[in-house]
Amino acid sequence: MSVLGKDPSGGSAASTLVPAAVLPTGAGLVFGLPPVIAWLARRTAAVSRSLPLTLAMRRSEVDPGSSLRVVTGLVLLVFGASLTPGVLLSELNGCRTCGPI
């Protein structure tokens, strides 16, 4: 139940609010994470005593988007792997709520 005491599922408000919340969140991650990654890499490279770690952090500082590409690829892989069994089971069992086409 929602705070207002109404059923929060479905309705036209949900179809408007969900994209309105997802798009700014995605844009904030795209524009906000590279500076955070560069700052963390700069701080880690400054205090590190390990040459390989320092070189890796300097590279991440110069190109913070490279680590985001790796993370994005992993997220898409996990999403696809979790979505595939549900779609396959749905196709194998057939649509129970819809009639013949």
Secondary structure, 3 states (H helix, E strand, C coil): CCCCCCCCCCHHHHHHHHHHHHHHHHHHHHHHHHHHHHHHHHHHHHHCCCHHHHHHHHHHHHCCHHHHHHHHHHHHHHHHHHHHHHHHHHHHHCCCCCCCC
